[in-house]
Amino acid sequence: MTRERRDQLIDAYFAAMDNDNFELVEPAISENIRFESASGSVSSLEGFREYTEESRMISDSVHEVTRRIHAENASVCEGNVRGQTPEGPIEGAFCDVFEFDDDEERVTRISVYTRM
């Protein structure tokens, strides 16, 4: 899979998070997506949908990717994020690791690390 294609898949993920719209990322992720964050882990498309629509800790988010690193089977994005929580505004840094299936050209795993 090309770096450009990986970037498209990654951008679809951030667009879905920032627009609170799961449909933006659905075509980019595998049926067996594994998603891990401080909020918990899911290992299915439906679980990921539920997480993005109901369980996400931050709403109205804005992700600014400042660095992308592509390796053979994974890509890493670093950046800054801001948004809203039930307690009020929040700002911090993130490092997200994306793994891919080259044959189906989809994201198979997302690991989210944050420092707020």
Beta strands, then each sheet from edge to edge (+ up, - down):
strand 1: 29-37
strand 2: 40-42
strand 3: 59-70
strand 4: 74-85
strand 5: 88-101
strand 6: 106-115
sheet 1: 2+ 1- 6- 5+ 4- 3+
end
